């Protein structure tokens, strides 16, 4: 479709894929990698479902912390640590 309109081939066009001619080992390796990704995706879905159900199960309102508690001072270092971990994970 894209190839017919513009005259250029994309990396995933049928002509490009046919010209690569994977060996059986390469095709098996690619299929195994795809299966690993599908397993990881399914595992993440299960974990997200469990987390959501745990949050909805703990729906009882908790008492507010007292004014003398240090609950608010812990938030800033925790937020910085979480954001730095996310940044490092995103970069590497």
Beta strands, then each sheet from edge to edge (+ up, - down):
end
